[in-house]
Amino acid sequence: QVQLVESGGGSVQAGGSLRLSCAASGRIFSRYVIHWFRQAPGKEREFVSAISERGSATWYTDSVKGRFTVSRDNAKNTAYLQMNSLKPEDTAVYYCAAGFVVNRSYKAYTYWGQGTQVTVSF
């Protein structure tokens, strides 16, 4: 099982940007589809984005399309989520998860890192 550590969160004003990182341990990072999820207080964890093993395909939930960009650097065992034009409704704890196929349901994953908090103020 690949171990994942999220970082890069913080507090920004609406319209600002943040770049999250998902650092993986192990030598087979490039075999995994990397997903990003988020969970706001009192809400269910939701799918945000995913990137294929080599980065040739990406997926986004509708609410972040055109604002967020997912990428990865397999040489560094790291995936990224560039978040631009942030909105207060993007406020959540962001998590990454690894799988062998794209699965937008958080219930498909049993291992979660500690996440990274993103807070967007008006």
N, C-alpha and C positions, 0 to 999 in steps of 0.2 A: 504494500500500500504506500503510495506516495504521500509524504508529509507536506503540508502547505502552510505558509505563513503570510498573512496579509499585512500590508502597511501602506502608508501614504494618506490616510484620512486626515481630516482636520475640520476647521470651521471657516467658512467663507460666506461672503455676501452673495445674494442672488446675482446671477450673471457671471460669477467667477468660475474658476477651473481648478481641478485637482487631478492628479494622476495616481492611481492606486497600483500597487505591485502585489503580485502573488508569487512568492519564492518557493520553489519545490526542492525537496531533498531526493536523493536517489538518482539513478542513472537512466531511467526510462521515462523521463518527463515527456519526451517527444512522442511517446506512444499514446498519450492521453488527450482527449478533448478537455479543454479547460473552460469551466463555466463560472460566471459571476452571478451571485444572488444578493439580495438585500432584504433586510427586515426592519421595518419601522415599528415603533412602540405600539403594541396592541394589535399588530397586523401579522398576517401569515408571511413566511419567507417567500419571496417571489423571484422568479428568473429575471435576469437583466440582460445577459449576453453570454455568448459562447464562441470559442474559436477552435477550429479543427487542429489536428495534430501538427500539421506543417504550416498552419496559418493561411491556407488557401481559401478557406470558407469561414464566414462569420455569421452570427445570428444575434438579433436584438429584439427586445420587447418593444412594442410600438411607442411607448412613452419616452424612450431614449433615442430613438432613431434620429440621426442627423445631429445629435449632440454628443453622444458617447462613441468612442472608438476602442475596440479591443485589439490587442496585438500580443505577440509573444516573441521571445528570443530563446530558442531552444539551447543555444550555446551557453546561455546564462541560467538555464532552468527557471526562467521567469516569464510570467504573463503580466500584461498591463491593462488597465482600463483608464483611458483618457476621458475625463468628464468635463465638457465645456458647457457654457450657458446653463449653469446649475440653477435649479429651482428649489424653493423650500420643500416641495414634495419629494425631492430626492434625498431628503434627510433620512438616514437609516444606518444600520450597521451593515457593512458590505463584507461578503464572504466569497471565497473561491472554492471550487470543488472540481475533482477530476473524475473523468469517466471514460470508458472506451467507446461510448456512443453519445450522441447529443440527447440529453434528457432534461426537459424544462421543469420537471417536478422535483422539488427539494426532497421529497420523500424517497427518492432513488439513492440518496447519499447518506451514509452512516457516519462518515468521518467529516468533521468540520474543524477549521482552525478557530482562533479567537475572534476573528473578524477585525475590521477597522471602522471606526465611527466617522461618518460624514455628516456634518451639520451645516445646513444652508439657511441663512437668515435673510429676512426681507431687507 
